[in-house]
Amino acid sequence: MTLPYLTSSIAPIEAEFRSIPEDFEVEEIPAYPPSGNGEHVFAFIEKRGLTTKDAVRAVCEHVGADPKAAGWAGLKDRHAVTRQWVSVFGASPDAILRAGVEGIRVLEVALHPQKLRTGHLRGNRFWIRLRQIDPSRIDALRRLLSRIENDGLPNYYGEQRFGRDGDNAERALRWVLGETRAPQSGFHRKLQMSALQSRIFNRCVAARVQTSTLGKVYAGEIVKKHESGGLFVAPDVEDTQARADAWEISATGPIFGAKMRWPEGDARKREEKLLEESGLTLDRLAKWKRVAPGTRRVVRVPVRNIDLTVSDNTVELDFTLPAGSYATILVREILKRDARPPKTG
Protein backbone atom coordinates (compact mmCIF):
# COMPACT_ATOMS: atom_id res chain seq x y z
CA MET A 1 0.00 0.00 0.00
CA THR A 2 1.01 3.63 -0.49
CA LEU A 3 1.40 5.11 2.97
CA PRO A 4 -0.35 8.45 3.49
CA TYR A 5 1.64 11.54 4.41
CA LEU A 6 1.16 13.47 7.63
CA THR A 7 1.94 16.69 5.73
CA SER A 8 -0.17 15.96 2.65
CA SER A 9 -1.37 19.59 2.55
CA ILE A 10 2.18 20.69 1.64
CA ALA A 11 3.18 19.96 -1.94
CA PRO A 12 6.32 17.92 -2.67
CA ILE A 13 9.57 19.80 -2.11
CA GLU A 14 11.80 18.53 -4.87
CA ALA A 15 15.44 17.82 -4.02
CA GLU A 16 18.32 15.47 -4.74
CA PHE A 17 18.95 13.01 -1.94
CA ARG A 18 21.80 10.51 -1.52
CA SER A 19 23.74 11.70 -4.53
CA ILE A 20 26.81 10.97 -2.36
CA PRO A 21 27.15 8.96 0.90
CA GLU A 22 27.78 12.17 2.87
CA ASP A 23 24.17 13.23 2.16
CA PHE A 24 23.09 10.73 4.85
CA GLU A 25 25.07 10.63 8.08
CA VAL A 26 23.99 8.84 11.23
CA GLU A 27 25.63 8.47 14.62
CA GLU A 28 24.44 6.05 17.23
CA ILE A 29 23.55 7.27 20.73
CA PRO A 30 24.50 4.32 22.98
CA ALA A 31 22.42 3.14 25.90
CA TYR A 32 25.51 3.04 28.11
CA PRO A 33 29.27 3.64 27.80
CA PRO A 34 31.74 0.73 27.92
CA SER A 35 32.99 0.12 31.46
CA GLY A 36 36.71 0.08 30.63
CA ASN A 37 37.33 -3.52 31.68
CA GLY A 38 36.31 -6.95 30.47
CA GLU A 39 36.99 -9.43 27.66
CA HIS A 40 34.98 -7.77 24.90
CA VAL A 41 36.38 -4.82 22.94
CA PHE A 42 33.85 -2.12 22.15
CA ALA A 43 34.91 -0.26 19.00
CA PHE A 44 33.35 2.95 17.74
CA ILE A 45 33.60 2.68 13.97
CA GLU A 46 32.80 4.90 11.01
CA LYS A 47 31.91 3.08 7.81
CA ARG A 48 31.06 3.89 4.20
CA GLY A 49 29.58 1.58 1.56
CA LEU A 50 29.24 -1.40 3.92
CA THR A 51 26.45 -2.97 5.92
CA THR A 52 27.04 -3.30 9.66
CA LYS A 53 27.40 -7.08 9.35
CA ASP A 54 29.94 -6.80 6.54
CA ALA A 55 31.92 -4.14 8.42
CA VAL A 56 32.07 -6.21 11.60
CA ARG A 57 33.04 -9.33 9.67
CA ALA A 58 35.84 -7.42 7.90
CA VAL A 59 37.25 -6.08 11.18
CA CYS A 60 37.07 -9.50 12.84
CA GLU A 61 38.81 -11.23 9.96
CA HIS A 62 41.53 -8.58 9.95
CA VAL A 63 42.36 -9.11 13.64
CA GLY A 64 41.72 -12.88 13.74
CA ALA A 65 38.52 -12.76 15.83
CA ASP A 66 35.37 -14.85 15.39
CA PRO A 67 32.60 -12.79 13.70
CA LYS A 68 29.98 -14.99 15.40
CA ALA A 69 31.10 -13.67 18.80
CA ALA A 70 30.80 -10.03 17.70
CA GLY A 71 27.84 -7.79 18.46
CA TRP A 72 26.15 -4.52 17.59
CA ALA A 73 23.19 -2.54 18.88
CA GLY A 74 21.61 -1.75 15.52
CA LEU A 75 22.07 -2.25 11.78
CA LYS A 76 23.14 0.89 9.95
CA ASP A 77 22.57 1.86 6.34
CA ARG A 78 25.05 0.82 3.68
CA HIS A 79 24.49 3.86 1.48
CA ALA A 80 25.58 6.40 4.08
CA VAL A 81 28.33 7.56 6.40
CA THR A 82 27.52 5.88 9.71
CA ARG A 83 29.15 5.76 13.14
CA GLN A 84 28.26 3.11 15.69
CA TRP A 85 29.59 0.92 18.51
CA VAL A 86 30.32 -2.75 17.81
CA SER A 87 31.86 -5.40 20.05
CA VAL A 88 34.62 -7.87 19.18
CA PHE A 89 35.73 -10.86 21.24
CA GLY A 90 39.17 -12.46 20.97
CA ALA A 91 41.37 -9.52 19.95
CA SER A 92 43.27 -6.74 21.70
CA PRO A 93 42.09 -3.11 21.69
CA ASP A 94 45.34 -2.02 20.02
CA ALA A 95 44.93 -4.54 17.21
CA ILE A 96 41.39 -3.33 16.50
CA LEU A 97 42.40 0.34 16.71
CA ARG A 98 45.11 -0.27 14.11
CA ALA A 99 42.89 -2.37 11.84
CA GLY A 100 43.19 -1.04 8.33
CA VAL A 101 40.03 -2.04 6.48
CA GLU A 102 38.82 -0.21 3.39
CA GLY A 103 35.68 1.83 4.08
CA ILE A 104 36.10 1.61 7.89
CA ARG A 105 37.75 3.89 10.45
CA VAL A 106 38.08 2.78 14.07
CA LEU A 107 37.58 5.97 16.08
CA GLU A 108 37.69 4.66 19.65
CA VAL A 109 38.09 1.40 21.59
CA ALA A 110 37.30 0.37 25.17
CA LEU A 111 36.80 -2.85 27.11
CA HIS A 112 33.49 -4.17 28.45
CA PRO A 113 32.43 -7.40 30.26
CA GLN A 114 29.58 -8.35 27.91
CA LYS A 115 28.89 -8.52 24.21
CA LEU A 116 26.94 -5.62 22.71
CA ARG A 117 23.36 -6.73 22.10
CA THR A 118 20.72 -5.67 19.61
CA GLY A 119 18.63 -2.81 20.92
CA HIS A 120 21.22 -1.50 23.38
CA LEU A 121 20.98 2.09 22.16
CA ARG A 122 18.98 5.19 23.03
CA GLY A 123 18.60 6.57 19.55
CA ASN A 124 20.37 7.95 16.50
CA ARG A 125 21.42 11.43 15.45
CA PHE A 126 21.09 12.22 11.75
CA TRP A 127 22.57 14.76 9.38
CA ILE A 128 20.59 14.81 6.14
CA ARG A 129 21.57 16.90 3.10
CA LEU A 130 19.05 17.73 0.41
CA ARG A 131 20.54 19.28 -2.71
CA GLN A 132 19.12 21.36 -5.57
CA ILE A 133 16.19 22.69 -3.54
CA ASP A 134 14.27 25.64 -4.97
CA PRO A 135 15.00 28.50 -2.51
CA SER A 136 11.37 29.64 -2.81
CA ARG A 137 10.27 26.39 -1.08
CA ILE A 138 12.30 26.91 2.11
CA ASP A 139 9.36 28.53 3.92
CA ALA A 140 7.20 25.53 2.99
CA LEU A 141 9.92 23.24 4.34
CA ARG A 142 9.94 25.16 7.62
CA ARG A 143 6.16 24.77 7.92
CA LEU A 144 6.45 21.05 7.20
CA LEU A 145 9.11 20.55 9.87
CA SER A 146 7.09 22.59 12.37
CA ARG A 147 4.12 20.29 11.79
CA ILE A 148 6.28 17.22 12.45
CA GLU A 149 7.77 18.77 15.61
CA ASN A 150 4.26 19.48 16.87
CA ASP A 151 2.42 16.28 15.87
CA GLY A 152 5.29 13.82 15.81
CA LEU A 153 6.53 11.65 12.96
CA PRO A 154 4.45 8.66 11.86
CA ASN A 155 6.47 5.70 13.10
CA TYR A 156 6.28 3.82 9.81
CA TYR A 157 8.86 1.20 9.00
CA GLY A 158 10.97 2.36 6.07
CA GLU A 159 11.31 0.68 2.70
CA GLN A 160 14.61 -0.94 3.69
CA ARG A 161 12.66 -3.08 6.18
CA PHE A 162 11.04 -5.01 3.34
CA GLY A 163 14.08 -6.22 1.40
CA ARG A 164 15.82 -5.10 -1.72
CA ASP A 165 12.91 -6.14 -3.94
CA GLY A 166 10.24 -5.25 -1.38
CA ASP A 167 8.77 -8.77 -1.34
CA ASN A 168 9.91 -10.16 2.02
CA ALA A 169 6.52 -9.60 3.67
CA GLU A 170 4.69 -11.44 0.89
CA ARG A 171 7.16 -14.32 1.08
CA ALA A 172 6.56 -14.66 4.81
CA LEU A 173 2.79 -14.58 4.40
CA ARG A 174 2.95 -17.48 1.94
CA TRP A 175 4.92 -19.75 4.25
CA VAL A 176 2.95 -18.76 7.35
CA LEU A 177 -0.20 -19.75 5.46
CA GLY A 178 1.41 -23.05 4.45
CA GLU A 179 1.48 -22.25 0.73
CA THR A 180 5.26 -22.55 0.48
CA ARG A 181 8.06 -23.85 2.68
CA ALA A 182 9.74 -21.54 5.15
CA PRO A 183 13.42 -20.69 4.57
CA GLN A 184 15.85 -23.11 6.21
CA SER A 185 17.91 -20.22 7.55
CA GLY A 186 16.68 -18.89 10.88
CA PHE A 187 18.05 -15.48 9.89
CA HIS A 188 15.90 -15.34 6.74
CA ARG A 189 12.83 -16.63 8.57
CA LYS A 190 13.13 -13.80 11.07
CA LEU A 191 13.90 -11.25 8.36
CA GLN A 192 10.85 -12.15 6.30
CA MET A 193 8.53 -12.48 9.30
CA SER A 194 9.66 -9.08 10.59
CA ALA A 195 8.78 -7.60 7.21
CA LEU A 196 5.29 -9.11 7.43
CA GLN A 197 4.76 -7.78 10.95
CA SER A 198 6.06 -4.38 9.85
CA ARG A 199 3.72 -4.21 6.87
CA ILE A 200 0.70 -4.80 9.09
CA PHE A 201 1.91 -2.24 11.62
CA ASN A 202 2.32 0.32 8.83
CA ARG A 203 -1.33 -0.21 7.93
CA CYS A 204 -2.27 0.57 11.52
CA VAL A 205 -0.30 3.84 11.45
CA ALA A 206 -1.63 4.71 7.99
CA ALA A 207 -5.21 4.51 9.27
CA ARG A 208 -4.37 6.99 12.03
CA VAL A 209 -2.69 9.39 9.62
CA GLN A 210 -5.67 9.24 7.26
CA THR A 211 -8.09 10.01 10.10
CA SER A 212 -5.86 12.65 11.80
CA THR A 213 -5.72 10.57 15.00
CA LEU A 214 -1.97 9.96 15.24
CA GLY A 215 -1.83 11.58 18.68
CA LYS A 216 -5.22 10.35 19.92
CA VAL A 217 -5.65 7.77 22.69
CA TYR A 218 -8.73 5.53 22.78
CA ALA A 219 -10.13 3.67 25.77
CA GLY A 220 -8.60 0.23 26.20
CA GLU A 221 -5.56 0.94 24.05
CA ILE A 222 -2.04 0.01 25.10
CA VAL A 223 -0.01 3.19 25.53
CA LYS A 224 3.71 3.56 26.09
CA LYS A 225 5.69 5.98 28.26
CA HIS A 226 8.30 7.71 26.13
CA GLU A 227 10.76 8.16 28.99
CA SER A 228 10.72 4.73 30.63
CA GLY A 229 9.20 2.52 27.92
CA GLY A 230 6.51 1.22 30.27
CA LEU A 231 3.24 -0.06 28.80
CA PHE A 232 -0.25 0.22 30.29
CA VAL A 233 -3.90 0.09 29.27
CA ALA A 234 -5.42 3.55 28.82
CA PRO A 235 -7.90 3.86 31.75
CA ASP A 236 -9.38 7.35 32.04
CA VAL A 237 -9.26 8.64 28.46
CA GLU A 238 -9.39 12.32 29.40
CA ASP A 239 -6.38 12.10 31.71
CA THR A 240 -4.52 9.80 29.33
CA GLN A 241 -5.15 12.12 26.39
CA ALA A 242 -3.76 15.04 28.38
CA ARG A 243 -0.57 13.06 28.97
CA ALA A 244 -0.38 12.21 25.27
CA ASP A 245 -0.82 15.89 24.37
CA ALA A 246 2.10 16.66 26.71
CA TRP A 247 4.19 14.00 24.92
CA GLU A 248 4.56 11.84 28.02
CA ILE A 249 2.94 8.87 26.27
CA SER A 250 1.72 7.68 22.89
CA ALA A 251 -0.61 5.01 21.65
CA THR A 252 0.95 1.81 20.36
CA GLY A 253 0.14 -0.44 17.45
CA PRO A 254 0.51 -4.20 17.12
CA ILE A 255 3.59 -6.13 16.10
CA PHE A 256 1.51 -9.29 15.94
CA GLY A 257 2.79 -12.46 17.57
CA ALA A 258 1.79 -15.13 20.06
CA LYS A 259 3.22 -13.22 23.03
CA MET A 260 2.02 -9.73 22.06
CA ARG A 261 0.07 -7.82 24.70
CA TRP A 262 -3.43 -7.10 23.48
CA PRO A 263 -5.54 -4.01 24.16
CA GLU A 264 -9.04 -4.22 25.60
CA GLY A 265 -12.62 -3.65 24.44
CA ASP A 266 -13.16 -1.94 21.08
CA ALA A 267 -9.44 -1.33 20.72
CA ARG A 268 -8.86 -5.08 20.69
CA LYS A 269 -11.65 -5.59 18.15
CA ARG A 270 -9.96 -3.11 15.81
CA GLU A 271 -6.67 -4.99 16.01
CA GLU A 272 -8.35 -8.36 15.54
CA LYS A 273 -9.97 -6.97 12.39
CA LEU A 274 -6.59 -5.69 11.18
CA LEU A 275 -5.09 -9.16 11.69
CA GLU A 276 -7.99 -10.79 9.84
CA GLU A 277 -7.71 -8.35 6.93
CA SER A 278 -4.04 -9.26 6.66
CA GLY A 279 -4.96 -12.90 6.04
CA LEU A 280 -3.58 -14.18 9.35
CA THR A 281 -4.92 -15.86 12.47
CA LEU A 282 -3.57 -16.20 15.99
CA ASP A 283 -3.29 -19.96 15.54
CA ARG A 284 -1.01 -19.57 12.54
CA LEU A 285 1.15 -17.02 14.33
CA ALA A 286 1.40 -19.28 17.38
CA LYS A 287 3.25 -21.85 15.27
CA TRP A 288 6.03 -19.30 14.71
CA LYS A 289 6.27 -17.80 18.19
CA ARG A 290 10.02 -18.36 18.36
CA VAL A 291 10.53 -16.39 15.16
CA ALA A 292 7.95 -13.70 15.92
CA PRO A 293 6.89 -13.50 19.59
CA GLY A 294 5.26 -10.10 19.02
CA THR A 295 5.47 -6.76 20.78
CA ARG A 296 4.05 -3.21 20.74
CA ARG A 297 5.41 -0.15 18.90
CA VAL A 298 4.41 3.48 19.31
CA VAL A 299 2.51 4.91 16.36
CA ARG A 300 4.36 8.25 16.48
CA VAL A 301 7.75 9.46 17.66
CA PRO A 302 8.89 12.88 18.87
CA VAL A 303 11.27 14.86 16.66
CA ARG A 304 12.31 17.87 18.70
CA ASN A 305 14.31 20.94 17.66
CA ILE A 306 15.07 20.02 14.07
CA ASP A 307 17.99 22.21 13.05
CA LEU A 308 17.79 23.50 9.48
CA THR A 309 20.77 25.11 7.74
CA VAL A 310 20.47 26.60 4.24
CA SER A 311 23.48 27.16 1.99
CA ASP A 312 22.67 28.23 -1.58
CA ASN A 313 20.39 25.45 -2.85
CA THR A 314 21.44 22.83 -0.27
CA VAL A 315 19.65 22.19 3.02
CA GLU A 316 21.12 20.29 5.96
CA LEU A 317 18.82 18.83 8.60
CA ASP A 318 20.15 17.83 12.02
CA PHE A 319 17.79 15.83 14.25
CA THR A 320 17.56 12.87 16.59
CA LEU A 321 15.17 9.92 16.53
CA PRO A 322 14.52 7.15 19.07
CA ALA A 323 16.02 3.75 18.35
CA GLY A 324 14.12 1.79 15.71
CA SER A 325 12.66 4.81 13.89
CA TYR A 326 13.58 5.78 10.34
CA ALA A 327 15.06 9.09 9.17
CA THR A 328 13.96 8.22 5.64
CA ILE A 329 10.34 8.60 6.79
CA LEU A 330 11.01 12.28 7.57
CA VAL A 331 12.72 12.71 4.19
CA ARG A 332 9.74 10.97 2.59
CA GLU A 333 7.40 13.62 4.05
CA ILE A 334 9.51 16.32 2.38
CA LEU A 335 9.92 14.71 -1.03
CA LYS A 336 6.49 13.01 -1.04
CA ARG A 337 8.13 9.88 -2.37
CA ASP A 338 10.06 7.01 -0.84
CA ALA A 339 13.67 7.95 -0.04
CA ARG A 340 15.18 4.67 -1.20
CA PRO A 341 18.93 4.16 -1.42
CA PRO A 342 20.34 3.56 -4.89
CA LYS A 343 20.49 -0.06 -6.06
CA THR A 344 23.90 -1.45 -6.88
CA GLY A 345 25.15 -4.68 -8.37
Beta strands, then each sheet from edge to edge (+ up, - down):
strand 1: 16-17
strand 2: 24-30
strand 3: 40-48
strand 4: 71-72
strand 5: 81-89
strand 6: 104-112
strand 7: 121-131
strand 8: 153-154
strand 9: 222-225
strand 10: 231-233
strand 11: 249-255
strand 12: 295-298
strand 13: 300-301
strand 14: 307-311
strand 15: 314-322
sheet 1: 1+ 7- 2+ 5+ 3- 6+
sheet 2: 1+ 7- 15+ 14-
sheet 3: 1+ 7- 2+ 5+ 4-
sheet 4: 8+ 13-
sheet 5: 10+ 9- 11+ 12-
end
